[in-house]
Amino acid sequence: MKVVLGVSGGIAAYKAALLLRLFTEDGHDVTVVPTAAALEFVGAPTWAALSGKPVATDVWSAVHEVPHVRLGKGADLVVVAPATADLLARAAHGLADDLLTNTLLTARCPVVLAPAMHTEMWQHPATVANVETLRSRGVHVVDPASGRLTGADTGPGRLLEPEEIYAVCRGLTSGAPARSPGGSAGEGDAVEGALAGRRVVVSAGGTREPLDPVRFLGNRSSGKQGLALAAVAAARGAEVTLVAANVALPAAPGVKVVSVETALELQDAMTSIASDADVVVMSAAVADFRPKHYADAKIKKSHADSAAPGAEADESAPTIELVRNPDILAGLVRSRGEGTTPVIVGFAAETGDAHGSVMDHGRDKLARKGCDVLVVNEVGTDLAFGRDDNLVHILRQGDDRVVEAGPAPKEAISATVWDVIQDLLTDS
Ligand code: CTP
């Protein structure tokens, strides 16, 4: 695989040298494109020696080779680590004032940006807007880790570890062959993804069960894990539909989005799309219950509120009667036909309790739901929901072995989940 490793000017540039080693040790052909500021931190000889290639920062070296176009067009992956606030801003605005930003404009392959900066810069509305713009264009901006920064301060803004960035890159490009420098594959060759020709449907987010025109019963699922699963599948060449239940974040380019709100709407969408899918992934958090009655008008606190001033307030509270929602995952497994046998994957958000550990509940759920794969993650006030990293145990039907993934960014977790699914697709 042809990789362009961009390095922008932050102290974390030294970690990019380790990332470079991970790529080269796996046999990938890496061209390092530092910015001028990056060279203040780690010099060109280091990059040249580790990559075995000359290093340029501007578009004026080796002009006859048209590097500002050639590098981006010929890459199977562009990864920038660290990506500074300045680099994010230039990329978001489409500037092309050095070789790296030119390369970002000409790349048509997956692009991963791993930011590193002080917390104030990461949280500044300008950076937040730039990240949003880049993500909406399909750039994979991974959230930085939280931890010790350059000085004594700590907070979000720390560059992810090289192994974590590598795992994200691997997830987005799996199926791409390693290509040694000067290898036979030509410039700009398309890399066939491991899921090419496969139809995939992923549910994401959390359902909302309306109570009255302004209230609903819902849950804290952000949809990030489902979005990452969809992004990785699309990057590996699958035709992906995302059934999004109240997801505020954009899906990766190329992913078809069907928006739903309630469990019943989710069930309808999944049932119709799953009928001709090769893989069905239920990562949405589905409400098990919904209010039995929907109030057409807003439910008032008490009738006394609208009574005359000074009237005694009614302290009673209404009781909301609930009814069960269908178990969508179990239904999809039950209705799996003879001819069409998609691989069905469930997720289980578990906490340990008096009745068993997280894994006990996971095994139990795999047996109960009958799906092929169950991805079990631990949830709690500080775990999983809304966070960018995750830790999961992947269980397979009829196989006692457990595949562990994480703690790692959700893209990297998704890569491992798809690796497991791909094995089942190959076996079937
Ligand atoms: N699920 C579903 N329909 C439901 C509830 C859950 O399809 N009504 C799916 C989820 O999308 C997930 C899996 O089932 O893939 C497990 O969800 P979870 O909430 O962990 O399981 P429950 O069946 O709700 O079991 P419990 O809440 O009792 O642990």
Residues whose N, C-alpha, C, O or C-beta is under 5 A from the ligand:
A	BS01	CTP	M282 S283 A284 A285 V286 A287 D288 N325 P326 D327 I328 L329 A330 V345 G346 F347 A348 A349
